[in-house]
Amino acid sequence: MLLPSKSNGGALAIVLAVVAIVVVAAIALIGWRASRLQRVELVDTLKGQIIELEAVRQQLQQRRVPDDWKVGMFIASRTLNHALDTLEGSRIRLADVPGMTFEVLSLDAAPRSGSTRVEVVLRASSERRPQLSVRISGSALLLLREVRQAADGVDTAHFSLSMLDIAPQLDWRNLTVGGTRLVNGIVSSRATERLADGLALNLPLRVPAIVPLQLDKAVTIQAGASSYDLRLSMPPSTIDASFVLATPIATPQGIWILGGDRPALDLPSRDSLPNDVESLRERVAQLERDIDGQLARVLDPAADTALWISSAYAASIFQSFNALPDEQRRIDVEVGNASGTLVERSFNVLNQPARFTSSLQSGAGTLQIGQVQTTWTAGKGLGAAIPVKADATAQVEAHVFPPRILGGSRQIDATLSGAAADTLDVALGLRAVSHGAHQALVIGPVVGCDEIDLTLETATVPTLGIRQSLPLTDIPVNGVVLLDTAPRHLPRDMAASPRRIAFVGEPAWITTTWKNPRVEIGERGYLIRSDFTTQLDSVAPTEHVGKQALAAAFQQAWALETKPTCPARRSPVVLLNGIDIAETDDIASTARLIMGGLGGARRR
């Protein structure tokens, strides 16, 4: 065996020293290039964070959360992390960084006072040399970019990441020229920042900002021994109950996304802030301390998700309705397909039997809704007093079968008209309804047993008339589904900004589900809490019930749930000179009726 000579040992030491110098230089170069880029990127990110934290601080000074906001949506920290978990394990390519694949190893959100930090761990690999990889760790801010509305009416909060710092980590096997080139390519191309900004976290929300108004329905009414179809229609319009989204307020428990009137904020501009990283970080820390001292003004719903609808927001929907022109607050009524008799009466004339029948042929009218007044009651919610004026005409066919001594029967065709006004009490209900295994939380008008007494009479004397009660329960009113427990499916590659990043391999599916919704009606609004689950599926799920069919089923369940139990409907009354013909013994008037005293009588 040959032992190394002193000269060989000296050469080896020199080689090792050179290698060490190269390695240290490479690491130093990587760190220098990363820090150089971060100075530019980080300054801009920190300035944005300061402006956002300043907005949060001022919002908390002005308003309690959520009591002083019109609407709000809470997303718990655990819900955020479960959603981020669906991105872990993803393999992604960047359009602007060819030849490289990134794997998301972990994303952990930690909401704090005013903002949400996400710890990010990635692995970048060369596609030409798969064994060459680098681990990248860093921290990022989770930012709400926008709220989008899906085709099914469910809004989606669209979050993305903005990197605060990155730290590439080469292991000893990759401390080569190729490894340093890989890291330099990642740093110089800002690949991590592009990847973080391109990744998206989408969470469903549901606050109806635009309420559609449209009525075109037919119901069958049973009235005594008769029935008829009542068609109700109103021109389509919308109630604009939109609001301004404020800067989200993060706490250790989660994030509140709030909406209402635009708060008056005095925010610094980017140019007014220093360009020194340490000064900016000190400003961030001070703002976080200030916000931490105000978190007592923020409610922790203690739920996966929560939805807040204030009494003021609920009332504003009716106020917007009041602002619509009269014709858009008018319900047109049409009566058709009438059958049977409204009333049948037997009586005696000169001790001879006689008979009278009356039936409805057709009719039309309007229900004009006036200015709605609202009240709020804790434990019950919003109540509304709705003034209504009804105008109607009806075509009635009456038959008189007199005693034989007075000749044949008479048919009387009469046009009746009349009007009535009343004020109806309606509540804005928030109810859980079910269809099969699914639940939905629906908000909408809930009517009581109020009736409008409408009297229609002929213009001639003696008058023939009808007195009919119109129960409000006959007017079908849909509710608005706030949330339901039907799973929603989204391809995982949809969690990316279009054309910026691409998921590698077969797309997996993300399934989100609300569960166990519960409602609390307090002094200032409705608070809805719900459990929320997020899971990753390897294959496209199969929907057993279509969304449209499920929505229709929920509306049907809402109609059954909100239909009141009322006393039996009063039968229609036929009037002769204002007196119920079933009770009158006015033989003279009856005789005049028989002999054609009413215009339009024809002998049969």
Helices and strands as residue ranges (DSSP letters): H 6-62, E 71-76, H 77-85, E 91-94, E 97-111, E 116-126, E 133-149, E 155-169, G 172-174, H 177-188, H 191-198, E 200-205, E 210-223, E 225-240, E 244-245, E 249-251, E 254-260, H 277-292, G 295-297, E 305-310, H 311-322, G 326-329, E 330-341, E 343-349, E 352-369, E 373-377, E 381-401, G 404-406, E 410-435, E 438-447, E 451-457, E 464-471, G 472-474, E 480-484, E 488-491, G 492-494, E 501-503, E 509-521, E 525-537, H 547-562, E 573-576, E 579-580, H 587-594, E 601-603
